[in-house]
Amino acid sequence: MLTQKQIIEIREHLERAQNPVFFFDNDCDGLMSFVMLRRFIDRGKGIAVKSNLEESYFKRVEEFNSDYIFILDKPVVSEDFIKRVSEKNIPVVWIDHHDVEVDVVSRLVSYYNSAYVGNKMGEPTSYLTYKIIDNKKEDWLAMIGCIADNFVPDFSEDFAKKYNELWKKSKDAFEILYESDFGKIIILLDFALKDRTTNVVAMFGFLLKVKSPVEILKESSENAKIHQRYRQINSVYLRILERAKKTARNSKGLVYFEYGGELSLSSNLANELSYRFPGKVVIVAYVKGASANVSVRGQVNVREIGLGILSGIDGATGGGHKHAIGAKMGAGDLKRLRDRFERAIG
């Protein structure tokens, strides 16, 4: 958790920002962090970032003529991006929860990471932003981000009393995700983030004014595109999931599933497989051309194992949490990754 001093500092930054841009991770934790802060100050633009925050994103800062930059739920920001920030003298507030070593060299960057503070519980960025805005009416927005990031927050009991019809009482975030209507809301939004930019921006507009989770779950003229995209992706997802489950049922300690196609759903598949097949280490690889997106889940320390393996593979990058990591690498190196994980977990 962030300290009270840090929370006050972030609020002061938000108050000073007259035309901010929010760069956030392209998942529900990042999305809800943006939505809460944007609703809190009622100004600014939002940009979902699918990979690392590279220099190319700086053109959006110039396009919007932004006076402040907020980076949410992103563990890696390129040095070239920070260099451009320094050249333009624009302050940056970077809020994250990933356990990574970051060497912030610019005096303009205010870096806040809950992994460095207090009990290091790994609270998602959406939990941190909920504490920053200090508005209990927005608890459902924070809950979407927390459950999506496999974290049941300390306000879940109070939340369950308000939204009992949507909720499933559990200490397992993935059980809530896959066994409740509230979980369906999270999957709706996650799939909607995988749409073309025009529809994603329209979704931002909808989320900035919606007042309850029920308004998302119930299809209407205002959220029709969100539901339409969900149905499109879900039909593909379920077909791939059935193949993946067959592989998992025939696997022992390690589940390795590889697939291709137009949609990268490796993170979604890895999460559900880890829930459906507890105790197994899950590796899902999405292959497109010569490249692969890889998601790894497991109760062992997959971060330590995975980063050790990736360090020996040319061009491979990755990171994440103790029990969940993502990586990018050459498709030709996937066998090496699989074999080394098999040896590591015995």
C-alpha positions as CSV (number, residue, x, y, z in Angstrom):
1,M,0.0,0.0,0.0
2,L,1.1,3.6,-0.6
3,T,1.8,5.8,2.4
4,Q,-0.6,8.6,3.3
5,K,2.1,11.1,2.4
6,Q,2.3,9.6,-1.1
7,I,-1.5,9.6,-1.5
8,I,-1.6,13.3,-0.6
9,E,1.2,14.0,-3.1
10,I,-0.6,12.3,-5.9
11,R,-3.8,14.2,-5.1
12,E,-1.8,17.4,-5.3
13,H,-0.5,16.4,-8.7
14,L,-4.0,15.7,-9.9
15,E,-5.2,19.1,-8.7
16,R,-2.4,20.8,-10.6
17,A,-3.0,18.9,-13.8
18,Q,-5.2,21.0,-16.1
19,N,-4.9,18.9,-19.3
20,P,-3.4,15.6,-18.4
21,V,-2.9,12.4,-20.4
22,F,-3.3,9.0,-18.7
23,F,-1.3,6.1,-20.2
24,F,-2.5,2.9,-18.7
25,D,-2.1,-0.9,-19.1
26,N,-4.5,-2.5,-21.6
27,D,-6.4,-4.5,-19.0
28,C,-9.2,-4.0,-16.5
29,D,-6.8,-3.0,-13.7
30,G,-5.3,-0.3,-15.8
31,L,-8.6,0.7,-17.3
32,M,-10.3,1.2,-14.0
33,S,-7.4,3.1,-12.6
34,F,-7.8,5.6,-15.4
35,V,-11.5,5.8,-15.1
36,M,-11.4,6.5,-11.4
37,L,-8.8,9.2,-11.7
38,R,-10.5,10.8,-14.7
39,R,-13.9,10.8,-12.9
40,F,-12.1,12.3,-9.9
41,I,-10.7,15.4,-11.6
42,D,-13.1,15.5,-14.6
43,R,-10.5,16.3,-17.2
44,G,-7.8,14.6,-19.3
45,K,-7.4,12.0,-22.1
46,G,-6.8,8.3,-21.7
47,I,-4.6,6.0,-23.9
48,A,-4.5,2.2,-23.4
49,V,-1.0,0.9,-23.9
50,K,-0.7,-2.7,-25.1
51,S,3.0,-3.3,-24.5
52,N,5.7,-1.1,-23.1
53,L,5.4,2.7,-23.0
54,E,7.7,3.5,-25.9
55,E,8.9,6.9,-27.3
56,S,6.2,6.6,-30.1
57,Y,3.5,7.3,-27.5
58,F,4.9,10.8,-26.8
59,K,3.3,12.1,-30.0
60,R,0.0,11.7,-28.1
61,V,1.3,14.1,-25.4
62,E,2.1,16.7,-28.1
63,E,-1.2,16.0,-29.9
64,F,-3.2,16.7,-26.8
65,N,-0.9,19.6,-25.7
66,S,-0.8,17.9,-22.2
67,D,0.6,19.6,-19.2
68,Y,0.9,16.4,-17.1
69,I,1.5,12.7,-17.7
70,F,0.1,9.9,-15.5
71,I,1.3,6.4,-16.1
72,L,-0.8,3.7,-14.5
73,D,-0.1,0.0,-14.1
74,K,2.9,-0.1,-16.4
75,P,6.1,-1.7,-15.1
76,V,8.3,-0.6,-18.1
77,V,8.7,2.8,-19.6
78,S,11.4,3.4,-22.2
79,E,14.3,5.7,-21.5
80,D,13.6,7.5,-24.8
81,F,10.1,8.3,-23.6
82,I,11.5,9.8,-20.4
83,K,14.1,11.7,-22.4
84,R,11.3,13.3,-24.5
85,V,9.5,14.2,-21.3
86,S,12.6,15.9,-19.9
87,E,13.1,17.9,-23.1
88,K,9.6,19.3,-22.9
89,N,9.7,19.8,-19.1
90,I,6.4,17.9,-18.5
91,P,5.9,16.4,-15.0
92,V,5.1,12.6,-14.8
93,V,3.3,10.7,-12.1
94,W,3.9,7.0,-12.4
95,I,1.8,4.7,-10.2
96,D,2.4,0.9,-10.3
97,H,2.4,-2.2,-8.2
98,H,4.7,-4.6,-10.1
99,D,7.8,-5.8,-8.2
100,V,10.4,-4.5,-10.6
101,E,13.5,-2.4,-10.2
102,V,13.1,1.0,-11.7
103,D,15.8,3.6,-11.9
104,V,14.1,6.9,-12.4
105,V,16.7,9.3,-13.6
106,S,14.5,12.3,-14.4
107,R,13.7,14.9,-11.7
108,L,10.3,15.3,-13.5
109,V,9.2,11.8,-12.7
110,S,7.4,11.1,-9.4
111,Y,7.4,7.3,-9.0
112,Y,5.0,5.5,-6.7
113,N,5.0,1.7,-6.3
114,S,3.2,-0.2,-3.6
115,A,5.6,-3.1,-4.0
116,Y,8.2,-1.0,-2.3
117,V,6.0,0.1,0.7
118,G,4.6,-1.4,3.8
119,N,3.4,-5.1,3.8
120,K,3.9,-5.5,0.0
121,M,0.6,-7.3,-0.5
122,G,0.7,-6.6,-4.2
123,E,-2.5,-4.5,-4.3
124,P,-3.4,-3.7,-7.9
125,T,-3.1,-0.2,-9.2
126,S,-6.9,0.1,-9.2
127,Y,-6.8,-0.5,-5.4
128,L,-4.3,2.3,-5.0
129,T,-6.3,4.7,-7.1
130,Y,-9.4,3.9,-5.1
131,K,-7.5,4.9,-2.0
132,I,-6.3,8.1,-3.8
133,I,-9.8,9.2,-4.7
134,D,-11.3,8.2,-1.4
135,N,-14.9,7.8,-2.7
136,K,-16.9,4.7,-1.6
137,K,-19.4,5.3,-4.4
138,E,-16.6,4.2,-6.8
139,D,-15.9,0.9,-5.0
140,W,-17.4,-1.1,-7.8
141,L,-14.9,0.4,-10.3
142,A,-12.0,-0.5,-8.0
143,M,-13.5,-4.0,-7.5
144,I,-13.5,-4.7,-11.3
145,G,-9.8,-3.9,-11.5
146,C,-8.9,-5.8,-8.3
147,I,-10.8,-9.0,-9.2
148,A,-9.4,-8.9,-12.8
149,D,-5.9,-8.7,-11.3
150,N,-6.6,-11.8,-9.0
151,F,-6.9,-9.8,-5.8
152,V,-9.9,-9.7,-3.4
153,P,-9.6,-6.3,-1.6
154,D,-10.4,-5.6,2.1
155,F,-13.7,-3.8,1.2
156,S,-15.2,-6.9,-0.4
157,E,-17.7,-7.7,2.5
158,D,-19.2,-4.2,2.4
159,F,-19.3,-4.4,-1.4
160,A,-21.1,-7.8,-1.3
161,K,-23.9,-6.3,0.8
162,K,-24.6,-3.7,-1.9
163,Y,-24.3,-6.0,-4.9
164,N,-25.2,-9.4,-3.6
165,E,-27.1,-10.4,-6.7
166,L,-24.0,-10.0,-8.8
167,W,-21.5,-11.3,-6.3
168,K,-20.1,-14.7,-5.3
169,K,-18.8,-14.8,-1.8
170,S,-15.2,-16.2,-2.0
171,K,-11.7,-15.5,-1.1
172,D,-10.6,-16.6,-4.5
173,A,-10.7,-13.8,-7.0
174,F,-10.8,-16.2,-10.0
175,E,-13.8,-18.0,-8.5
176,I,-15.6,-14.6,-8.5
177,L,-14.4,-13.9,-12.0
178,Y,-15.6,-17.2,-13.5
179,E,-18.6,-18.0,-11.4
180,S,-20.5,-14.8,-11.0
181,D,-22.3,-12.1,-13.0
182,F,-19.8,-9.6,-11.6
183,G,-17.1,-11.7,-13.3
184,K,-18.9,-11.5,-16.6
185,I,-18.7,-7.7,-16.4
186,I,-14.9,-7.9,-16.1
187,I,-14.7,-10.2,-19.1
188,L,-17.1,-7.9,-21.1
189,L,-14.8,-5.0,-20.5
190,D,-11.6,-7.0,-21.1
191,F,-12.8,-8.2,-24.5
192,A,-14.1,-4.8,-25.4
193,L,-10.5,-3.4,-24.9
194,K,-9.5,-5.7,-27.8
195,D,-11.7,-3.7,-30.3
196,R,-10.7,-1.0,-32.8
197,T,-9.7,2.4,-31.4
198,T,-13.0,4.2,-32.2
199,N,-15.0,1.7,-30.1
200,V,-12.5,1.6,-27.3
201,V,-12.7,5.4,-27.0
202,A,-16.5,5.2,-27.0
203,M,-16.3,2.7,-24.2
204,F,-14.2,5.2,-22.2
205,G,-16.9,7.7,-22.6
206,F,-19.5,5.3,-21.4
207,L,-17.5,4.3,-18.3
208,L,-16.9,7.9,-17.4
209,K,-20.6,8.5,-16.8
210,V,-22.0,5.0,-15.8
211,K,-23.3,4.8,-12.2
212,S,-23.4,1.1,-11.4
213,P,-22.1,-2.3,-12.6
214,V,-25.6,-3.3,-13.5
215,E,-25.6,-0.6,-16.3
216,I,-22.7,-2.5,-17.8
217,L,-24.1,-6.0,-17.5
218,K,-27.5,-5.1,-18.9
219,E,-27.3,-4.5,-22.6
220,S,-28.5,-1.1,-23.8
221,S,-28.1,1.3,-26.7
222,E,-25.2,2.9,-24.8
223,N,-23.2,-0.2,-24.3
224,A,-24.3,-2.3,-27.4
225,K,-20.8,-2.2,-28.9
226,I,-19.3,-3.5,-25.8
227,H,-21.7,-6.5,-25.7
228,Q,-21.3,-7.0,-29.5
229,R,-17.5,-7.2,-29.2
230,Y,-17.9,-9.6,-26.2
231,R,-20.0,-12.0,-28.2
232,Q,-17.6,-11.9,-31.2
233,I,-14.5,-12.7,-29.1
234,N,-16.2,-15.0,-26.7
235,S,-17.3,-17.4,-29.5
236,V,-13.6,-17.6,-30.6
237,Y,-12.3,-17.8,-27.0
238,L,-14.6,-20.7,-26.0
239,R,-13.5,-22.8,-29.0
240,I,-9.8,-22.2,-28.2
241,L,-10.5,-22.8,-24.5
242,E,-12.0,-26.3,-25.2
243,R,-8.8,-27.2,-27.0
244,A,-6.7,-25.9,-24.2
245,K,-8.7,-27.7,-21.5
246,K,-8.2,-31.0,-23.4
247,T,-4.4,-30.4,-23.4
248,A,-4.6,-29.6,-19.7
249,R,-6.5,-32.7,-18.8
250,N,-3.8,-34.8,-20.5
251,S,-0.9,-32.9,-18.8
252,K,0.7,-33.6,-15.5
253,G,2.7,-30.8,-13.7
254,L,3.0,-28.5,-16.7
255,V,0.3,-27.4,-19.1
256,Y,1.7,-26.1,-22.3
257,F,-0.7,-24.8,-24.9
258,E,0.2,-23.1,-28.2
259,Y,-2.2,-21.5,-30.7
260,G,-2.4,-18.9,-33.5
261,G,-5.1,-16.8,-35.2
262,E,-6.0,-13.1,-35.2
263,L,-6.5,-12.6,-31.5
264,S,-4.0,-12.7,-28.7
265,L,-5.9,-14.2,-25.7
266,S,-3.0,-15.9,-24.0
267,S,-3.5,-14.0,-20.7
268,N,-7.2,-14.8,-20.6
269,L,-6.6,-18.5,-21.4
270,A,-3.8,-18.8,-18.9
271,N,-5.9,-17.3,-16.1
272,E,-8.8,-19.6,-16.7
273,L,-6.7,-22.7,-17.1
274,S,-4.9,-22.0,-13.8
275,Y,-8.3,-21.7,-12.1
276,R,-9.8,-24.8,-13.8
277,F,-6.7,-26.9,-13.2
278,P,-5.3,-25.8,-9.8
279,G,-1.8,-27.0,-8.9
280,K,-0.5,-27.1,-12.4
281,V,1.9,-24.6,-14.0
282,V,0.2,-23.2,-17.1
283,I,2.1,-21.8,-20.2
284,V,0.0,-20.4,-23.0
285,A,1.8,-19.2,-26.1
286,Y,0.1,-17.1,-28.9
287,V,2.2,-17.4,-32.0
288,K,1.9,-14.9,-34.9
289,G,4.6,-15.2,-37.5
290,A,8.0,-15.4,-35.9
291,S,6.9,-13.9,-32.6
292,A,5.1,-15.3,-29.6
293,N,3.2,-13.7,-26.7
294,V,3.5,-16.0,-23.6
295,S,1.5,-16.0,-20.4
296,V,2.6,-18.2,-17.5
297,R,0.6,-18.9,-14.3
298,G,1.3,-21.2,-11.3
299,Q,1.5,-21.5,-7.6
300,V,5.3,-21.8,-7.7
301,N,7.4,-18.7,-8.2
302,V,6.9,-18.5,-12.0
303,R,8.4,-15.0,-12.0
304,E,11.7,-16.1,-10.6
305,I,11.9,-19.2,-12.9
306,G,10.6,-17.4,-16.0
307,L,12.9,-14.4,-15.7
308,G,15.8,-16.7,-15.2
309,I,15.0,-18.5,-18.4
310,L,14.2,-15.4,-20.4
311,S,17.6,-13.9,-19.5
312,G,19.2,-16.6,-21.5
313,I,17.1,-16.1,-24.6
314,D,18.1,-13.4,-27.1
315,G,15.5,-10.7,-27.6
316,A,13.1,-12.1,-25.0
317,T,11.4,-9.7,-22.6
318,G,9.0,-10.3,-19.7
319,G,7.9,-9.6,-16.2
320,G,5.0,-9.7,-13.8
321,H,4.2,-11.1,-10.4
322,K,5.2,-14.1,-8.4
323,H,2.5,-16.3,-9.7
324,A,1.8,-14.7,-13.1
325,I,4.1,-13.4,-15.8
326,G,3.9,-12.3,-19.4
327,A,6.6,-12.5,-22.0
328,K,7.5,-11.7,-25.6
329,M,9.9,-13.8,-27.5
330,G,10.8,-15.5,-30.8
331,A,8.5,-18.4,-31.7
332,G,11.6,-20.5,-32.3
333,D,12.6,-20.3,-28.7
334,L,9.3,-21.7,-27.2
335,K,10.5,-25.2,-27.0
336,R,13.5,-24.1,-24.9
337,L,11.1,-22.2,-22.6
338,R,8.9,-25.2,-22.2
339,D,11.8,-27.6,-21.6
340,R,13.4,-25.4,-19.0
341,F,10.1,-24.9,-17.1
342,E,9.6,-28.6,-17.1
343,R,13.0,-29.1,-15.6
344,A,12.6,-26.3,-13.1
345,I,9.3,-27.6,-11.6
346,G,10.4,-31.2,-11.7
